[in-house]
Amino acid sequence: MADTQYDIVEQEEGKAPAVQYDMEGLTFAQRVALDPTIDVNRLEKIIAMERDSDRYKAEQDYSRAMAAMQPKLPAVEKTGQNLHLKSSYAKLEDIQAAVRPLLSEYGFSVRWTTETIDGNIHVTCICTHREGHSERDTLPLPVMTDARGTNILQQHGVTVSYGKRYTLCNVLGIQLGGEDRDGIKELSGSVLTEQQVTRINSLLKELGTEESVLLAWAGKKGFQATELASLPFESFDLIERQLAHWIKQKAEQSNAG
């Protein structure tokens, strides 16, 4: 059994025994908390500062581990065949088999949650590092009702599996074999959801850029459309990342000026 961090000190008769703590085994906030003269408000601020420090350290550990792991992540080949769309795709089990040893080596774990909002299935992949920090990627998906020969439950399963594949690749930065970093070769035929269009419009407003500018950029990437609502569903993540990049550039230029 591990040694305790305190000892009972004998006191005069009629008085409760005092507890003598091993101060070296306590954190700074714990040592301060034992000081009977410390102000409660000040103590709360100290505890909050220590939590912020722990959170920052966990974020840094996550970033360092991810940066070390990503160059070793393989490009996963598309071995699955979608006979309806006449296209190939990377199976979820193939992606997991390819990355599982590296996730274990660098202290990562992944899990998914699903939630139905306004008829769309929101699939979220959560990547957690052993030091406690987590990052996530969420993909809202309309239920794929065009999967021939499937019932409602199977259509739901197909949609969730699709979301798991893409959110896992997004959160880890995995490249699928047969595609480049910018291009998306596997299209479902669905267009952006109402929520996705709202999100893009919000980013365009923050950037101060017209819709036509984004559509021209998307056209160069192979996503031809005359309006946001007609853009392919799979283009959303790429567009969102690009808009965020432009917004960051604009902020940096503004600060530099």
N, C-alpha and C positions, 0 to 999 in steps of 0.2 A: 504494500500500500504506500502511496506517495506521502511524503512528509507534509504535514499541515503547515499553514503559513502563520500560525499564531500559537501562543502558549497561554495557559491560565496562570495568573499571578495571584498568590494568596493575599487576601485583604483582611482588614480588621473585622472582628466579629460583628455581625449585623449589617455588613455592607456586601454588596454583590461583588464577585471577583472581577478584576479588570482583565481585559484582553490585550495582550501584547502582540502586535502584528510584526511579521517579517516584512519590513518596508521594501527590501530589495526585490521581493517577489511581486510587488504591486505596480500597476501603471501609475503614471503621473496623476491622472484624474482620480484614481482610487486613493492615492496618498493624500491628495488635497481634500477628498471627501471625509477622511478620518480626522481632519483638523476641525475641532469644535468651534473655532473662531471664524471659520470661513463663511462669507456671505452666500446665501442660497442662490441668488441671482448670478453671482460670479461663478459659483460651482456649475450651474447649468450651462453657462457660456463655455467653461473649460471642457465640460463633457462633450458639448457640441463640436468644439474645435478638434478634440481628439477623434471623434467619429469622422469628421471631415478629412482629417489627416489619414485615417485608416482607409477611407473610401478612395482618396486620391492615390494612395500606395497600391491598392488593389487594381485600380484602373491602369496604373503604370505597369504593373506586373502583367496584366492582361495584354496590353499593347505590345510589350516586349516579347511575350511568348507567341503572340499571333504573328509578329514580324519575323520571328525565327522559324515558325512553322510554315508560313505560306509559300516560301520558295520551294519547299519539298512536296507541296500538294500536287498530285498527278492530274493530268488532263484525263477525265473519265470518258471512255469511249461510249458511243450511243449504240447499244446492242439490242434495245427494245424496238419493236416494230408496231406502229399504229397503222393497221390495215385500212381503217376508215379514212384517215387523213393522208395515207400513203407517205408517211414520214417516219424517221427514226428518232429515238429519244434515249437518254441515259436512265436506266432503271435505278430506283431509289436504293435497292439492295446493293447494286454495283457501286454507287457513290459511297454508301456507308462502309462497304468492305474496303474501299480504297483509302478512306480517311481515318478509319477507326484506330489503326496502330499509331498514327501521328497524333490524333487527339489524346490518346492515353499517354504518349511520350511527353507531350507538352502541357498536360494537366487540364485538358478541356473535356467537357461533356456537352451533349446537345439533347434537347427534348422539344416537343411540339405541343401547342395548344390550338384548339379550334373553337370558333364562336360564330354563330349565325346572326348577322345583323342586316336588317332590311332585305332579307332573301339571299344575301351573299354569304359565302363561307369565308371567314377570315382565318387563314392559317398562319400561325406564328412559330418561327423557329427561335429557340432561346439557347444561346451558347454561353456556358458558364465556365470560368476559370477556377482552379482549385483555391485561389486566394479570395474568391467571393464575388468578383465583378462579373456581370452578365451583360451581353448585348443581344439584340433581337432584330429579326426582320419579319415584317407582316405583309402578307399578300392577300388582298380581298378578291375572291373569285366567284363569278356566277356559276351555278351548278351546271355542269356540262351535260345538257339534255340531248345533245346530238350524237351521243355514243350509242350506235345501233346495237340492238339485241341486248340491252341492259335494262334492269328495272330501276326504280327510284333509289333504293339502297346502294346498288352498284354504281349508279351515277354519282351519288354522294361520295362513295369511296374513291372513284376515279378522280374527282375534283380534289379531294384531300391529298391523295397521293401526288398529284400534279403540284399542289402547293408546297408539299414537303420537299420535293425535289428542288424546286426553284428557291425556296427560302433558305435551305441548307447551303446551296451553292452561293447565294448572295451573302450570307452571314460569314462564310469562310473564304469567299473570293475564289471559288473553284471554277476552272475553265472546263467546259465540256468539249470532248473531241469533235472536230468537224465544224467548230465555230470560232470566230475571233472574239476579242474582248468587247467589241462594239456591236457586232451583229447578232441577231437572234434568228435562227433558221427554222425553229419549230413553232409554227403559228397555229393556234386553235381555231381561228376564224372569228373569235369574239372580239368586240371592240371595248374601249375603255368604259368602266362603270361610271355612274353618275358621281360617286364619291371621288373617283380618280380624277375626273374632269374638274371637279371643285377644287381638289388639291392642287392641280396644275395651274388653274386660274389664280389661286391664292399666291403661288410662287411667282407667277408672271407679274402680279400686282406688286409684290415685294421687290421684284427686280426692276419694275418699271419698263417692261418690254411688251410689245404687241404680240398677239397670238400668231400673226403672220410670220414673224421672225422665227418662232419656234417651229412652225410647220415647215418652213424652208429648211431649217436645220434637220428636222426629222426626215424630210424627203431625201436629203443627202445620205442619210443612214439607211435608206431603203424602205422607209415607212411613209408611203404616199397617202396624203389625206387633204381634204379641203377644209376640214374643221376638226377641232380637238376630239369631238365625240366619235369621229370616224377612224381615229387612230387604232392600230391593233392593240389588243389587251396586253400582249407581251412587251410592248414598247414602254410601259409605264415606268418600270424601275430605272431604265436607262435615261428616260426623260427627266425623272425626278432627281437623279444623281447629277445630270448635266445642269439643271436649273440651280441646284444647290451649289454646284461649283461656280457658276456665274455669279450667284449672290455673294459667295465668299470672296471672289475676285473683286467685285464691286466694293465690298466693305474694306478690303485691304487697300485698294486704290484711294478710297475716301480717307482712310486713316493716314495714308502716306502723304496725302495732300494737306 
